[in-house]
Amino acid sequence: MAYLPTLTPQRRRTLGVAAASAVVIVGATTLFFKTFPHLTPSVFKKSTKSSDDDDEISESTFIVPKTDVDDWSEEELKAFLKQVKVTPPEGASISDLVALAKSLASA
């Protein structure tokens, strides 16, 4: 039978305080990083650079090129309107599409 040292009351108390302190520190850190996820150190961040974020942005945002909307072709105007989920009126002229695109781009 192996000899197992017994813990003295003082040593038991010291180990108990150390274990309780460790639990409090881990719990407080977890709570802090769950409350403020943007402060999570890069070591703990998941490196999942998925295209879902890009898809979400592209579905909700249309970046208007710096060129003038007046210079767009009819196909470009219709593609812009389709992307912002607006159906152009039937038989609309290019000037009508330009006016509609300008009003949506400024909104």
C-alpha distances in whole Angstrom, upper triangle without the diagonal:
4,7,9,13,15,18,21,24,26,24,23,27,28,25,27,31,30,29,32,34,33,34,37,38,37,39,42,42,42,45,47,47,48,51,52,51,54,52,49,48,49,45,44,48,48,51,52,56,57,61,61,61,64,66,65,67,70,71,71,73,76,77,81,82,84,87,89,89,93,92,90,91,91,88,86,87,86,83,82,83,81,78,79,79,83,86,89,92,94,96,95,97,95,96,95,92,92,92,90,87,88,88,84,83,85,83
4,6,10,12,16,19,22,23,21,21,25,25,23,25,28,27,26,29,31,30,31,35,35,35,37,39,40,40,42,44,45,45,48,49,49,51,49,46,45,46,42,42,45,46,48,50,54,55,59,59,59,62,64,63,65,68,69,69,71,74,74,78,79,81,84,87,87,90,90,87,89,89,86,84,85,84,81,80,81,79,76,77,77,81,84,87,90,92,95,93,95,93,94,93,89,89,90,87,85,86,86,82,81,82,80
4,6,9,13,15,19,20,18,18,22,22,20,23,26,25,25,28,30,29,30,33,34,34,36,38,39,39,42,44,44,45,48,49,48,51,48,46,45,46,42,42,45,46,49,51,54,56,60,60,60,63,64,64,66,68,69,69,71,74,75,78,79,81,84,87,87,91,90,88,89,90,87,84,86,85,81,81,82,80,77,77,78,82,84,88,91,93,95,94,96,94,95,93,90,90,91,88,85,86,86,82,81,82,80
4,6,9,12,16,17,15,15,18,19,17,19,22,21,21,24,26,25,27,30,30,30,32,35,35,36,38,40,41,42,44,45,45,48,45,42,42,43,40,39,43,43,46,48,52,54,57,57,57,60,62,61,63,66,66,66,68,71,72,76,77,78,82,84,84,88,87,85,87,87,84,82,83,82,79,78,79,77,74,74,75,79,82,85,88,90,93,91,93,91,92,90,87,87,88,85,82,83,83,79,78,79,77
4,7,9,13,14,12,12,16,16,15,17,20,19,20,23,24,24,26,28,29,29,31,34,34,35,38,39,40,41,43,45,45,47,44,42,41,43,39,39,43,44,46,49,52,54,58,57,57,60,62,61,63,66,67,67,68,71,72,76,77,78,82,84,84,88,88,85,87,87,85,82,83,83,79,78,79,78,74,75,76,79,82,85,88,90,93,92,93,91,92,90,87,87,87,85,82,83,82,79,78,79,77
4,6,9,11,10,10,13,14,13,15,18,18,18,21,23,23,24,27,28,29,30,32,33,34,36,38,39,40,42,44,44,47,44,42,41,43,40,39,43,44,47,49,53,54,58,57,57,60,62,61,63,66,66,66,68,71,72,75,77,78,82,84,84,88,88,85,87,87,85,82,83,82,79,78,79,77,74,74,75,79,81,85,88,90,93,91,93,91,92,90,87,87,87,84,82,83,82,79,78,78,76
4,6,8,6,6,9,10,10,12,14,15,15,18,19,20,21,24,25,26,27,29,31,32,33,35,36,38,39,41,41,44,41,39,38,41,38,37,41,42,45,47,51,53,56,55,55,58,60,59,60,64,64,64,66,69,69,73,74,76,79,82,82,85,85,83,85,85,83,80,81,80,77,76,77,75,72,72,73,76,79,82,86,88,91,89,91,89,89,88,85,84,84,82,79,80,79,76,75,75,73
4,5,5,6,9,10,11,12,14,15,16,18,20,21,23,24,26,27,29,30,32,33,35,36,38,39,40,42,43,45,42,40,40,42,40,39,42,44,47,50,53,55,58,58,57,60,62,61,62,65,66,66,67,70,71,75,76,77,81,83,83,87,87,85,87,87,85,82,83,82,79,78,79,77,74,74,75,78,81,84,87,90,92,91,92,90,91,89,86,86,86,83,81,81,81,77,76,77,75
4,6,5,6,9,10,10,12,14,15,16,18,20,21,22,24,26,27,28,30,32,33,34,36,37,39,40,41,44,41,39,39,42,39,38,42,44,47,49,52,54,58,57,56,60,61,60,61,64,65,64,66,69,70,73,75,76,80,82,82,86,86,84,86,86,84,81,81,81,78,76,77,76,73,72,73,77,80,83,86,88,91,89,91,89,89,88,85,84,84,82,80,80,79,76,75,75,73
4,5,5,6,9,10,11,12,14,15,17,18,20,21,23,24,26,27,29,30,32,33,35,36,37,39,40,42,39,38,37,40,38,37,40,43,46,48,51,53,57,56,55,58,60,59,60,63,64,63,65,68,68,72,73,74,78,80,80,84,84,82,84,85,82,80,80,80,77,75,76,75,72,71,72,76,79,82,85,87,90,88,90,88,88,86,84,83,83,81,78,78,77,74,73,73,72
4,5,5,6,9,10,11,12,14,15,17,18,20,21,23,24,26,27,29,30,31,33,35,36,37,38,40,37,36,35,38,35,34,38,40,43,45,48,51,54,54,53,56,58,57,58,61,62,61,63,66,66,70,71,72,76,78,78,82,82,80,82,83,80,78,78,78,75,73,74,73,70,69,71,74,77,80,83,86,88,86,88,86,86,85,82,81,81,79,77,77,76,73,72,72,70
4,5,5,6,9,10,10,12,14,15,17,18,20,21,22,24,26,27,28,30,32,33,34,36,37,39,37,35,35,37,34,33,37,39,42,44,47,49,53,52,51,55,56,55,56,60,60,60,61,65,65,69,70,72,75,77,77,81,81,79,81,81,79,76,77,76,73,72,73,71,68,68,69,72,75,78,81,84,86,85,86,84,85,83,80,80,80,77,75,75,75,71,70,71,69
4,5,5,6,9,10,10,12,14,15,16,18,20,21,22,24,26,27,28,30,32,33,34,35,38,35,34,34,36,34,33,36,39,42,44,47,49,53,51,51,54,56,54,55,59,59,58,60,63,64,67,69,70,74,76,76,80,80,78,80,80,78,75,76,75,72,71,72,70,67,66,68,71,74,77,80,83,85,84,85,83,83,82,79,79,78,76,74,74,73,70,69,69,67
4,5,5,6,9,10,11,12,14,15,16,18,20,21,23,24,26,27,29,30,31,33,34,36,33,31,31,34,32,31,34,37,40,42,45,47,51,50,49,52,54,53,54,57,58,57,58,62,62,66,67,68,72,74,74,78,78,76,78,79,76,74,74,74,71,69,70,69,66,65,66,70,73,76,79,82,84,82,84,82,82,80,78,77,77,74,72,72,71,68,67,67,66
4,5,5,6,9,10,11,12,14,15,17,18,20,21,23,24,26,27,29,30,31,32,35,32,30,30,32,29,28,32,34,37,40,43,45,48,47,47,50,52,50,52,55,56,55,57,60,60,64,65,67,70,72,72,76,76,74,76,77,74,72,72,72,69,67,68,67,63,63,64,68,71,74,77,79,82,80,82,80,80,79,76,75,75,73,70,71,70,67,66,66,64
4,5,5,6,8,10,11,12,14,15,16,18,20,21,22,24,26,27,28,30,31,34,31,29,30,32,30,28,32,34,37,39,42,44,48,47,46,49,51,49,51,54,55,54,55,59,59,63,65,66,70,72,72,75,76,74,75,76,73,71,71,71,68,66,67,66,62,62,63,66,69,72,75,78,81,79,81,79,79,77,74,74,74,71,69,70,69,65,65,65,63
4,6,5,6,9,10,10,12,14,15,16,18,20,21,22,24,26,27,28,29,32,29,28,28,31,29,27,31,33,36,39,42,44,47,46,45,48,50,48,49,53,53,53,54,57,58,61,63,64,68,70,70,74,74,72,74,74,72,69,70,70,67,65,66,65,61,61,62,65,68,71,74,77,80,78,79,77,77,76,73,73,72,70,68,68,67,64,63,63,61
4,6,5,6,9,10,11,12,14,15,16,18,20,21,23,24,26,27,28,30,27,25,25,28,26,25,28,30,34,36,39,41,45,44,43,46,48,47,48,51,52,51,52,56,56,59,61,62,66,68,68,72,72,70,72,72,70,67,68,68,65,63,64,63,59,59,60,64,67,70,73,75,78,76,78,76,76,74,71,71,71,68,66,66,65,62,61,61,60
4,5,5,6,9,10,11,12,14,15,17,18,20,21,23,24,26,26,29,26,24,25,27,25,23,27,29,32,34,37,39,43,42,41,44,46,45,46,49,50,49,51,54,55,58,60,61,65,67,67,71,71,69,71,71,68,66,66,66,63,61,62,61,58,57,58,62,65,68,71,73,76,74,76,74,74,73,70,69,70,67,65,65,64,61,60,60,58
4,5,5,6,9,10,11,12,14,15,16,18,20,21,22,24,25,28,25,24,25,27,25,24,27,29,32,34,37,39,43,41,40,44,46,44,45,49,49,48,50,53,54,57,59,60,64,66,66,70,70,68,70,70,68,65,65,65,62,60,61,60,57,56,57,60,64,67,70,72,75,73,75,73,73,71,69,68,68,65,63,64,63,60,59,59,57
4,5,5,6,9,10,10,12,14,15,16,18,20,21,22,23,26,23,22,22,25,23,22,25,28,31,33,36,38,41,40,39,42,44,43,44,47,48,47,48,52,52,55,57,58,62,64,64,68,68,66,68,69,66,64,64,64,61,59,60,59,55,55,56,59,63,65,69,71,74,72,73,71,72,70,67,67,66,64,62,62,61,58,57,57,55
4,5,5,6,8,10,11,12,14,15,17,18,20,21,22,24,21,20,20,22,20,19,22,25,28,30,33,35,39,38,37,40,42,40,41,45,45,45,46,50,50,53,55,56,60,62,62,66,66,64,66,66,64,61,62,62,58,57,58,57,53,53,54,57,61,64,67,69,72,70,71,69,70,68,65,65,65,62,60,60,60,56,55,56,54
4,6,5,6,8,10,11,12,14,16,16,18,20,21,23,21,19,20,23,21,19,22,24,27,29,32,34,38,36,35,39,40,39,40,43,44,43,45,48,49,53,54,56,59,61,61,65,65,63,65,65,63,60,60,60,57,55,56,55,52,51,52,56,59,62,65,67,70,68,70,68,68,67,64,63,63,61,59,59,58,55,54,54,52
4,6,5,6,8,10,10,12,14,15,16,18,19,22,20,18,20,23,21,19,22,25,28,30,33,35,38,36,35,39,40,38,39,43,43,42,44,47,48,51,53,55,58,60,60,64,64,62,64,64,62,59,60,59,56,55,55,54,51,50,51,55,58,61,64,67,69,67,69,67,67,65,63,62,62,59,57,58,56,53,53,53,51
4,5,5,6,9,10,10,12,14,15,16,17,20,17,16,16,20,18,17,20,22,25,28,30,32,36,35,33,37,39,37,38,41,42,41,42,45,46,49,51,52,56,58,58,62,62,60,62,63,60,57,58,58,55,53,54,53,49,49,50,53,57,60,63,65,68,66,67,65,65,64,61,61,60,58,56,56,55,52,51,51,49
4,6,5,6,9,10,11,12,14,15,16,18,16,14,15,18,16,14,17,19,23,25,28,30,33,32,31,34,36,34,35,39,39,39,40,43,44,48,49,51,54,56,56,60,60,58,60,60,58,55,56,55,52,51,52,51,47,47,48,51,55,57,61,63,66,64,65,63,64,62,59,59,59,56,54,54,54,50,49,50,48
4,5,5,6,9,10,11,12,14,15,18,16,15,16,19,18,16,18,20,24,25,28,30,33,31,30,34,35,33,35,38,38,37,39,43,43,47,49,50,54,56,55,59,60,58,59,60,57,55,55,55,52,50,51,49,46,45,47,50,53,56,59,62,64,63,64,62,63,61,58,58,58,55,53,53,52,49,48,48,46
4,5,5,6,9,10,10,12,14,16,14,13,15,19,18,16,18,21,24,26,28,30,33,31,30,33,35,33,34,37,38,37,38,42,42,46,47,49,52,54,54,58,58,56,58,59,57,54,54,54,51,49,50,49,45,45,46,49,52,55,58,61,64,62,63,61,61,60,57,56,56,54,52,52,51,48,47,47,45
4,5,5,6,9,10,10,11,14,11,10,12,15,14,12,14,17,21,23,25,27,30,29,27,31,33,31,32,35,36,35,36,39,40,43,45,46,50,52,52,56,56,54,56,56,54,51,52,52,49,47,48,47,43,43,44,48,51,54,57,59,62,60,61,59,59,58,55,54,54,52,50,50,49,46,45,45,43
4,5,5,6,9,10,10,13,12,10,12,15,14,11,13,15,19,21,23,25,28,26,25,29,30,29,30,33,34,33,34,38,38,42,44,45,49,51,50,54,55,53,54,55,52,50,50,50,47,45,46,45,41,41,42,45,49,51,55,57,60,58,59,57,58,56,53,53,53,50,48,48,48,44,43,44,42
4,6,5,6,9,10,13,12,11,14,17,17,14,15,18,21,22,25,26,29,27,26,29,31,28,29,33,33,32,34,37,38,41,44,45,48,50,50,54,54,52,54,54,52,49,49,49,46,44,45,44,41,40,41,44,48,50,53,56,59,57,58,57,57,55,52,52,52,49,47,47,46,43,42,42,40
4,6,5,6,8,11,9,9,12,15,16,13,14,17,20,22,24,26,28,27,25,28,30,28,28,32,32,31,32,36,36,40,42,43,46,48,48,52,52,50,53,53,51,48,48,48,45,43,44,43,40,39,41,44,47,50,53,56,58,56,57,55,55,54,51,51,50,48,46,46,45,42,41,41,39
4,5,5,5,8,7,6,9,12,13,10,11,14,17,18,20,22,25,23,21,25,27,25,25,29,30,29,30,33,34,37,39,40,44,46,46,49,50,48,50,50,48,45,46,45,43,41,42,41,37,37,38,41,45,47,51,53,56,54,55,53,53,52,49,48,48,46,43,44,43,40,39,39,37
4,6,5,9,9,9,12,14,15,12,12,14,17,18,20,21,24,22,20,24,25,23,24,28,28,27,29,32,33,37,39,40,44,45,45,49,49,47,49,49,47,44,44,44,41,39,40,39,36,35,36,39,43,46,49,51,54,52,54,52,52,50,48,47,47,44,42,43,42,38,38,38,36
4,6,9,9,10,14,16,17,15,15,17,20,20,22,23,25,23,21,25,26,24,24,28,28,27,28,32,33,36,38,40,43,45,44,48,49,47,49,49,47,44,44,44,41,39,40,39,36,35,36,39,42,45,48,51,53,51,53,51,51,49,47,46,46,43,41,41,40,37,36,37,34
4,6,6,7,11,14,15,13,13,15,18,19,20,22,24,22,20,23,25,22,23,26,27,25,26,30,30,34,36,37,40,42,42,46,46,45,47,47,45,42,42,42,40,37,38,38,34,33,35,38,41,44,47,50,52,50,51,49,49,48,45,45,44,42,40,40,39,36,35,35,33
4,5,5,9,11,13,10,9,12,14,15,16,18,20,19,17,20,22,20,20,24,25,24,25,28,29,32,34,35,39,41,41,44,45,43,45,45,43,40,40,40,37,35,37,36,32,32,33,36,40,42,46,48,51,49,50,48,48,47,44,43,43,41,38,39,38,35,34,34,32
4,6,9,10,13,11,10,12,14,15,15,18,20,19,16,19,21,19,19,23,24,22,23,26,26,30,31,33,36,38,38,42,42,40,43,43,41,38,39,39,36,34,35,35,31,30,32,35,39,41,45,47,50,47,48,46,46,45,42,41,41,39,37,37,36,33,32,32,30
4,6,9,11,10,10,13,15,17,18,20,23,22,19,22,25,23,23,26,28,26,27,30,29,33,34,35,39,41,41,45,45,44,46,47,45,42,42,43,40,37,39,38,35,34,36,39,43,45,48,51,53,51,52,50,50,49,46,45,45,43,40,40,39,37,35,35,34
4,6,8,7,7,10,12,15,16,19,22,21,19,22,24,23,23,26,28,27,28,31,31,34,35,37,40,43,43,47,46,45,47,48,45,42,43,43,40,38,40,39,35,35,37,40,43,46,49,52,54,52,53,51,51,50,47,46,46,44,41,42,41,38,37,37,36
4,5,6,7,10,12,15,16,19,22,22,20,23,26,25,25,28,30,29,29,32,32,35,36,38,41,44,44,48,47,46,48,49,47,43,44,45,41,40,41,41,37,37,39,42,46,48,51,54,56,54,55,52,53,52,49,48,48,46,43,43,43,40,38,39,38
4,5,5,8,9,12,13,17,20,20,18,21,24,23,23,26,28,28,28,31,30,34,34,36,39,42,42,46,45,44,46,47,44,41,42,43,39,38,40,39,35,36,38,41,44,46,50,52,54,52,53,50,51,50,47,46,47,45,42,42,42,39,37,38,37
4,6,8,9,13,15,18,22,22,21,23,26,26,26,29,31,31,31,34,33,37,38,39,42,45,46,49,49,47,49,50,47,44,45,46,42,41,43,42,38,38,40,44,47,49,53,55,57,55,56,53,54,53,50,49,50,48,45,46,46,43,41,42,41
4,6,9,12,14,17,21,21,19,22,25,24,25,28,29,29,30,33,33,37,38,40,43,45,45,49,49,47,48,49,46,44,45,45,41,40,42,40,37,37,39,42,45,48,51,54,56,54,55,53,54,53,49,49,49,47,44,45,45,41,40,41,40
4,6,9,11,14,17,17,16,18,21,20,21,24,25,26,26,29,29,33,34,36,39,42,42,45,45,43,45,45,43,40,41,41,37,36,38,37,33,33,35,39,42,44,48,50,52,50,51,49,50,49,45,45,46,43,40,41,41,38,36,38,36
4,6,9,11,14,15,14,17,19,19,20,23,24,25,26,28,29,32,34,36,39,41,41,45,44,42,43,44,41,38,40,39,36,35,37,35,31,32,34,37,40,43,46,48,50,49,50,48,49,48,44,44,45,43,40,41,41,37,36,37,36
4,6,9,12,13,13,15,17,18,19,21,23,24,24,27,27,30,31,33,36,39,39,43,42,39,41,42,39,36,38,37,34,33,35,33,30,31,33,36,39,41,45,47,49,47,48,46,47,46,43,42,44,41,38,39,40,36,35,36,35
4,6,9,10,10,12,14,15,16,18,20,21,22,24,25,29,30,32,35,37,37,41,40,37,38,39,36,34,35,35,31,30,32,30,27,28,30,33,36,38,42,44,46,44,46,43,45,44,40,40,41,39,36,37,37,34,33,35,34
4,7,8,8,9,12,13,14,15,17,19,19,21,22,25,26,28,31,34,33,37,36,34,35,36,33,30,32,32,28,27,29,28,24,26,27,31,33,36,40,41,43,42,42,40,41,41,37,37,38,36,33,34,35,31,29,32,31
4,5,6,8,9,11,12,13,15,17,18,20,21,24,25,28,31,33,32,36,35,32,33,34,31,28,30,29,26,25,27,25,22,23,25,28,31,33,37,39,41,39,40,38,40,39,35,35,37,34,31,33,33,30,28,31,30
4,5,5,6,9,10,10,12,14,15,17,18,21,22,25,28,30,29,33,32,29,30,30,27,25,26,26,22,22,24,22,18,20,21,25,27,30,33,35,37,36,37,35,36,35,32,32,33,31,28,30,30,27,25,28,27
4,5,5,6,9,10,10,12,14,16,18,22,23,26,29,31,29,33,32,30,30,30,27,25,26,25,22,21,23,21,17,19,20,23,26,29,32,34,36,35,36,34,36,35,31,31,33,30,27,29,29,25,25,27,26
4,5,5,6,9,10,11,12,15,16,20,21,24,27,29,28,32,31,29,30,30,28,25,26,25,22,21,22,21,17,18,20,23,26,29,32,34,36,35,36,34,35,34,30,30,31,29,26,27,28,24,23,25,24
4,5,5,6,9,10,10,12,13,17,18,21,24,26,25,29,28,25,27,27,24,22,23,23,19,18,20,19,15,16,18,22,24,27,30,32,34,32,33,31,32,31,28,28,29,27,24,25,26,22,21,23,22
4,5,5,6,9,10,12,14,17,19,22,24,26,25,28,28,25,26,25,23,20,21,21,17,17,18,16,13,14,16,19,22,24,28,30,32,30,31,29,31,30,26,26,28,25,22,24,25,21,20,23,22
4,6,5,6,9,11,14,17,19,23,25,26,25,29,29,26,27,27,24,22,22,21,18,17,18,16,13,13,15,18,21,24,28,30,32,30,32,30,31,30,26,26,27,24,22,24,23,20,19,21,20
4,5,5,6,9,10,14,16,19,22,23,22,26,26,23,25,25,23,20,20,20,17,15,17,16,12,12,15,18,21,23,27,29,31,29,30,28,29,28,24,24,25,23,20,21,21,18,16,19,18
4,6,5,7,9,12,14,18,19,21,20,23,23,20,22,22,19,17,17,17,14,12,14,13,9,10,13,16,19,21,24,27,28,26,27,25,26,25,22,22,23,21,18,19,20,16,15,18,17
4,6,8,11,14,16,20,21,23,21,24,24,21,22,22,19,17,17,16,13,12,13,11,8,8,10,13,16,19,22,25,27,25,27,25,26,24,21,22,23,20,17,19,19,15,15,18,17
4,7,10,13,16,19,21,22,20,24,24,22,23,23,21,18,18,17,15,13,13,12,9,8,10,13,17,19,22,25,27,25,27,25,26,24,21,21,21,18,16,18,17,13,13,16,14
4,6,9,12,15,17,18,17,21,21,19,21,21,19,16,16,16,14,11,12,12,9,8,11,14,17,19,22,25,27,24,25,23,24,22,19,19,19,17,14,15,15,12,11,13,12
4,6,9,12,14,15,14,17,18,15,17,17,16,13,12,13,11,8,10,11,7,7,11,13,16,17,20,23,24,22,22,20,21,20,16,16,17,15,11,13,14,10,9,12,12
4,6,9,11,13,12,16,16,14,17,18,17,13,13,15,12,10,12,13,10,10,14,16,18,19,23,25,26,23,23,20,21,21,17,16,17,16,12,13,14,12,9,12,13
4,6,8,9,9,12,13,11,14,15,15,11,11,13,12,9,11,13,11,11,15,15,18,18,21,24,24,21,21,18,18,18,15,13,14,14,10,10,12,10,7,10,12
4,5,8,8,12,11,10,13,15,15,11,12,15,13,11,14,16,14,14,18,18,20,20,23,25,25,22,21,18,18,19,16,14,16,16,12,12,15,14,10,13,15
4,6,9,11,11,11,15,17,17,14,14,17,16,14,17,19,17,17,21,21,23,22,25,28,27,24,23,19,19,20,18,15,17,17,14,13,16,15,11,13,16
4,6,9,7,8,12,15,15,12,12,16,15,13,16,19,18,18,21,21,22,21,24,26,25,22,20,16,16,18,16,13,15,16,13,12,16,15,12,14,18
4,5,6,7,11,13,15,12,11,15,15,13,15,18,18,18,21,20,21,19,22,24,23,19,17,14,13,15,13,10,12,14,11,10,13,14,11,13,16
4,5,5,9,11,12,9,8,12,12,10,12,15,15,15,18,16,17,16,18,20,19,16,14,11,10,12,10,6,9,10,7,7,11,11,9,11,14
4,6,8,10,13,11,9,13,15,13,14,18,18,18,20,18,19,16,18,20,18,15,13,9,8,11,10,6,9,11,9,9,12,14,12,14,17
4,7,10,12,10,10,13,14,13,15,18,18,19,21,20,20,18,20,21,20,17,14,10,11,13,12,9,12,14,12,12,16,16,15,17,20
4,7,8,6,6,10,10,10,12,14,15,16,18,17,17,15,18,19,18,15,13,9,11,13,10,8,12,13,10,11,15,15,13,16,19
4,5,5,6,9,10,11,12,14,15,17,18,17,17,14,17,17,15,13,11,8,11,13,10,9,13,14,12,14,17,17,16,19,21
4,5,5,6,9,10,11,12,14,16,16,15,14,11,13,13,12,10,9,6,9,10,8,9,12,12,11,14,16,16,16,19,21
4,5,5,6,9,10,10,12,14,15,14,13,12,14,14,14,13,12,10,13,13,10,11,15,14,12,15,18,17,17,20,21
4,5,5,6,9,10,10,12,14,14,14,13,16,17,16,14,14,11,13,14,10,10,14,13,10,13,16,14,14,17,19
4,5,5,6,9,10,11,12,11,11,9,13,14,14,11,11,8,10,10,6,7,10,9,7,10,12,11,11,15,16
4,5,5,6,8,10,10,9,8,7,11,12,12,11,11,10,12,11,8,10,12,10,9,13,14,13,13,17,18
4,5,5,6,9,10,10,10,10,14,15,16,14,15,13,15,15,11,12,15,13,10,14,15,13,13,17,18
4,5,5,6,9,9,10,10,14,16,17,15,15,13,15,14,10,10,12,10,7,11,12,10,10,13,14
4,5,5,6,5,7,7,11,13,15,12,14,12,14,12,8,10,11,8,7,10,11,9,10,13,13
4,5,5,6,6,8,12,14,16,14,16,15,17,15,12,14,15,12,11,14,15,12,13,17,16
4,5,8,10,12,15,17,19,18,19,17,19,17,14,15,16,13,11,14,15,11,12,15,15
4,6,9,11,15,17,19,17,19,17,18,16,13,14,15,11,10,12,12,8,10,13,12
4,7,10,13,15,18,16,19,18,19,17,14,16,16,12,12,15,14,11,13,16,14
4,6,9,12,15,13,15,15,16,13,11,13,13,9,10,13,12,9,12,15,13
4,6,9,11,11,14,14,15,12,10,13,14,10,11,15,14,12,15,18,17
4,6,8,7,10,10,12,9,7,11,11,8,10,13,13,12,15,17,17
4,6,5,9,11,12,9,9,12,12,10,12,15,15,15,18,20,19
4,6,9,12,14,11,11,15,15,13,15,18,18,18,21,23,23
4,6,9,11,10,10,14,14,14,16,18,19,19,21,24,24
4,7,8,6,7,10,11,10,12,15,15,16,18,20,21
4,5,5,6,9,10,11,12,14,16,17,18,20,21
4,5,5,6,9,10,10,12,14,15,16,18,20
4,5,5,6,9,10,10,12,14,15,16,18
4,5,5,6,9,10,11,12,14,16,17
4,5,5,6,8,10,11,12,14,15
4,5,5,6,9,10,10,12,14
4,6,5,6,9,10,11,12
4,5,5,6,9,10,11
4,5,5,6,9,10
4,5,5,6,9
4,6,5,6
4,5,5
4,6
4
